[in-house]
Amino acid sequence: MDNRFSIYAAPLQGFTEAPFRHFHAAIYGCQGQADAYFSPFLRIDHGEVRPRDIRDITSPLNSNHQLIPQIIFKDVDEFRTLTDRIKQEGFTNIDINMGCPFTPQVKKGRGAGMIGRSDMFSQVGDMIKRDSDISYSIKMRLGATSPSEWQEIAPILNDIPLHHITIHPRIATQQYGGSLHIEPLDKFLSEIHHPIIFNGDILTPADIERVHQSYPTISGIMIGRGLLSRPSLIEEWRTGNELSFEARLPRVIALHDAVYDHYCQQLCGDSQILSKIKPFWDYLIVEIGRKNAKLIKKATKIPSYTAAIDRLRRGVIE
């Protein structure tokens, strides 16, 4: 393990809110938790920061891990509103989302749509340079429709103070599929003068090691879907002890149970609880078996849901 190599937990809307972050850090401990967890992006709704986003970053459940709020915005007014509100809560780190690939956001110039808006991003860069209270980072793709789009804003990126840049070497139109753009990534690594964090298709300990060995100049990795499908992934790489799914299952169940119990205490009614907890399994479907996945998906009442989970608890994988 390289202690200088950071491992961050990526933000995923609907998955990595405070309960998941808290119980992941608690159950997997110092060897298995991320060096920092990034919140799902905060955004402006009806001229204000969404209240649920503020509740997420101010939850008492954030006490056991380092949390970095992420923001998404379309212009300097949204940027200012978001950053001012986050500062009020005492945060000193903010991550800028320039990688969200979802069409409604991109069309409005948010997420990956910001990459092609060099004039707007230059204004944001000027605000960052004047803001000594916050350490900024950026999570981005290579572009919205072309893997060379980043080159237009490269001078701006290099001119502003950033803690790091996380690069996902796809374009927005690919969403989360298709091949990574390796040659444009190599050019990005050679031309951008900030610490670089790699993100994308990291699902196993071998994937972490491959990135670590292939790109010796990068400062770390950020894991998204891989941590949802394999919550012990960070620990397995750090300890060099790769585990079978059967060996990983007890703590997957423990993580589920902790998140589930939290929602049972906070929410009312089967529908609300199940709508929050069922996504826990979305990235584990392949490993838990098709029948178990079907039973979980079809469950509309707590008893049928808990019966499906009890099958997993007994080690029934089918």
N, C-alpha and C positions, 0 to 999 in steps of 0.2 A: 504494500500500500504506500502511495505517495502522499504524505501529509500536506503537501503544498497543492495538491490537486483537489479542487473544491467539487462537491457534489450537491447540486441544488434540486429541489422538488418543484416541478413546473406547475403553473396554475392551469386548471381545467374547470371551466364553468360547469356547475352542477355536481362536481365530484370532490374537489379539494378545499371545501369550506372548513371552517374552524374545527368541527368535530373530527373529521378525518385527520387533519394535521395534528391535532392534540393527541389523539389515541395512537396514531402511527408513531409519533415521537416517544410516547410513553411505553408502548409495547415493544418496540424494536430497540430502544435504548440508545446509548451513546454511539455504539458501533453501527447501528442501523438507521439512525435518523439523519435527515439531510442537514447540511451545514446551514442552509436557510430554506424556508418554504415561502413561495411567492403566492400571494392571494389571487384568486380569480379577479379579473379586471374590474376596477371601479369605473363607473360611467355616469354621464349626466342624463337625467331623465326629468323632463319638464323644467329645465333650467337649474336643477339642483342635483347634488350627488345622491344617488339612490340610497334611501335609508337602509335597505337590507345589506348594501355593500359596507356601510359604516358599521352596522351591527356585527358583520363578519370580522372586520379588522380590530374591533374593540371588544370582542368576546373575551371573557375570563379564560376561555380554553386556550388562548394564545400564550399563556404564561410559561409554557414549557418548551418553546421553540422560538428560534429567530424568525420573525415574520417580516417580509418586505411587501408592502402594498404595490399592486400594479395598476396602472391607469390606461384608459383608452380615450381618445379625444379627436375632434375634427378641426379645432382651431385654437388660437391662443386664449380665447375667453374660457373655453372648456378646460384647457390646460391649467389656467390660473385658478379657476374654481376648484378643481380637483386637488391641486397641490396645496392650496391654502387650507382646505378642509383637512387634509391628511396631516399637515403641520400642526393644526389645532389639537390633534390627538397625540402629539408628541413623537411622531416618527421622524427619523433622520435619513431614511433611505426610501427611494421611490423608483420603481421600474416602469419604463415606458413601453407599451405594447405597440409594436410596429410589425406584428406578425400574424394577427388574427386573419384567417383566410375566408371568413364567412361573407358571402356576397353582400348582404345588406350593410354590413359595416364597411367593407372595402369601397362600395359605391359612394358612401358618404365621406370617403377620405380618411376613415379611421383604420387602425390596425395596419395591415400591409398596404392599404390605400395611401398611407402617409408617405411611403417610400418614393412615389412618383411626384410628390408635391414639394419640390425643393424650396420654393419660395416660402411656403408655410413652415416647413421644418426649419428653415434658417431663422425665422422669427422665434420659434421654440428654442433653438440653440442659443440665441441671444439671451433669452430669459434664463436658461440653465446657467449660462456663464455669470449672470448677475446674482444667482441664488447660492450663496455660500452656506445656507442652512441645511441643504439637502445634498446627499450623495446620490447621483442619478446613475441608472443603468438602462440599457435598452435590450429588448428581446425582439428580434426581427427575422424576416425571411430575406431571400435574395431579391425578391421583387413581387409584384402582383401578377404580371403576365409574362415577364421575361427575367431570367436569372442574371441579367446584366444591369437591371434597373438600379441596384444599389450604388453603382458607380457614380450616378448623378449626385448622390448626397455624400459620397465618401469624403470630400473635402470638409463638409460641415461636421461629419462624425469625428474626423481627426482634430477639428478645431475646438471641440467642446470637451470639458472635463467629464469623464465617465468612469465609474468604478469598473465596469466591464460591458461587453456586448455579448449577448447570447445569440448565436446564429443557427437558424434552422435552414439547411441548404435545400429548400424547396421553394416554389413560388405559390402564390395564393390559389391559383386555379387548380393546382394539384390537390388541394386540401391536405389530407394526411397519407395519400397513396402515391404510387409512382416512384421512380428512382430519384435518389439524391443527386444534386448537381455538383459533382466532385471538382471538375476543373474550375468553375466559377468560385467554388469554395476556396480552392487553393489560392486563387487570385485575391479573394477577399482577405485571407489570412496574411498575405504578403503586403497588402496595401493599407490595412487598417491598423492603427498604432495604439490600440487599447487591448487590455487583457480580453481574451476570447473564450467564451464558454460554448461548447458544442451541444446541440440539441437535435434529436431526430433518430428514430428507429433504434433506441437503446432498450432492449428487452431482456437481456441475459447478462450475467457477469462477463461472459466472453465478449459481448458487445462493448462493455465499458473498457475492457482491456485492449480491444482492437483500436478503439478511438485513442486511448492513452498512448499506445505504442505508435500509431500511425501519424499522430499530430503532437509531437513532443513539445511544441511551443505553446499549445493552448493551456489555459489555466484551470479548466475543469469541464464538467458536463452538467446538463440539466435533464432530468428524467421526468417524463409525463406519463404516457400510457403504460410504460414499463413498470412504474411503481404501483400503478393500480392493478396490473395483472400479476405482479410479483412483489409484494410489499417488503419482502426480505432482501430485495436486490442489492441495496447499498451494503448491507451487512455481509452478504455473501461475497461481494467483491473485496471489501475491506479485510475480511478474515481469510479469504482464499478458500472458503469452504462452500462449494456449490451443493445445493440440496435438491432432492427430488420433490415433486409436488406433495407426495404423501408426507414427507418430513416437514414441509412448509405449512401444511394444512392446519395443524392445531393453532398456530398463531394467526393465520388468516381468519379462522373462526373466532379467535379471541378479539381480533380487531373489529370484525363484523359485530360481535356481541356488544362491544363497548359503544360503537357508534349507534347500533340499534337501540340499546338501553337509553342512550341520551335522547334519541328522537322520541322514544316512548314517554319520556318524562316531560318533553318540551311541546309535543304536538298532541292534537286531539283527533281521535277517530282513525279507523283502519286505513282509509284512503290517504289521509295526509302522511301517516307514518310510512306506508308502503311506497308512496311516490318518492319519498326521500331515501329509503334504504335499498330499494330494489336496484337502482343504478350501481350500487356497490359491486354487483356481480357482472356488470356489462363486459368488463375486460378479462374476466375469469372464466367465461363460458366454455372455452376450449378445454380447460383443465378440469372443470367440475363435471363435465359430461353433459351430453345433449339432453338426457332425460331430466337430470337435476335442473338444468337451465330452463327447460320447458315448464317444470313444476313451479319454479320461482316466478317465471314470467306470467303464468296463468293465475297465480294466487291473487285473489281480490279481498281476502279476509286474513286476519292475523293467524288464526289456527292453521289454515292451509299453507301459509307462508312458513310458519315455524316448523310444520311437519316436513316441508322440503329441506329446511336447514338442518333439521335433526338427522336426515339421511346423510348429509355431509359430515355431521358431527360423529356419526357412526362409521365414517370412512367408506360409505357407499359412493363410488364414482362410476356413473354410467349415464 
